[in-house]
Amino acid sequence: MSEHTPGPWKVFSDRGRIEWICAGRHKASSAAICLMAPCAHDVLEEQNANARLIAAAPELLAECKAAVADAATAVNPSARLPNFDAMKAAIAKAEPKESEVKDETI
């Protein structure tokens, strides 16, 4: 099973429209994560917000994993971290088990 491309991921834009999300500091020398397709002007802000969320994914995943690991040391993890089960489920969604991956093509 493949690991995701390590962060940080960065958003690259042109004239207010986000075009690429890449892993690295410079678009030309970075691994492309996502190409944002052109969209209608009325959904441009939403598309840009989606791109920022995608770019934040590696950091969000790392922080969720750290919070869950910390809470797991408590007698009652849900008391320490009320969203404990939801965060574990989100992590599992981002990092499926080896047995769940049959074919890595999309």
N, C-alpha and C positions, 0 to 999 in steps of 0.2 A: 504494500500500500504506500502510496506517495504522501509525502508531507507537503503542506502548503509552502509557497515561497515566503521566506522570512521577511518580516517587516524591517524597517518602516516602509509603508507604501505611501506614495505621494500622488496628488492630483495635479495634472497639467492641463491648463486651459488656454483658450485663444479667444479673445474678444468676449469674455464673460461666459463662454460655453465650454464646459469641461469636455475634453477630448479623450484623454488617456488616464489610466491609473497604472502606475509603474512602481516596481520595487527598486528604489535607489534615488539618488539625488538629481540625476539628469536624465531626461527622457531618452536621449540618444544612446546612453550607455546603460540603460536599465532594462530589467526583465518586464515585459508588458504583462500586466495582470488583467486589464479590462479595457476595451475600446467602447466608449459611449457613443451609440448611434445618434445621428442628428434627430432632433425631435421638434415638435411644434413649439413655437415661441411661448404659448400659454402654459406649457409644462416644463419650461426650462429651469425654473427655480427648484421644482421637485426633482428633476433629473440631477441637478447639481447637488442637492441634499443627499440623494441616493449615492452619488459618487463619493461624497465625503464619508458617508457611513461605510461604504465598501473599503475605502482607503484606511479607515480606522480599525478594520476587522482584526488584524494581527495583535494590536495593542489591547483591544477589548477582550479577545480570547485569552491573552496572557494574564490580564487582570482578573478575569473570571476564574481561571485555573488557580491563581494565587489565593483568591478569596475562598474558594471551595476547599483548597488544601488546608488553609488556616482553620476554617470552620470544622473540618473533618477531625481535628484534634480534640474538639470539645466533646463532652459527654452527650450533649444534645446539640448537634450541628445546626438544626433549624432554629434553635433559640439564639445562637450566635449570629446566624445569617438567615433571616426569614425567607429569603428566596433560594435557599440551599438546593432544594430538589429541582427547581426550575433552572438554576444555573448549571447543575450537573447535566440536565437534559439538553441545554443549549450547547454545552461543551461536547456532549456525545454526538449531537447533530453536526457539529463542525469537524469532529474527528471520529468518523465511524470506525467500528471494530474491523479488524482484518477479515473476519468471517463474513462481514456484510458486503465486502467489496469483491465482486465477481469479475467485473470488466470496468476498467477505468476510462473507457471512452464515453463521451457524452452524446 
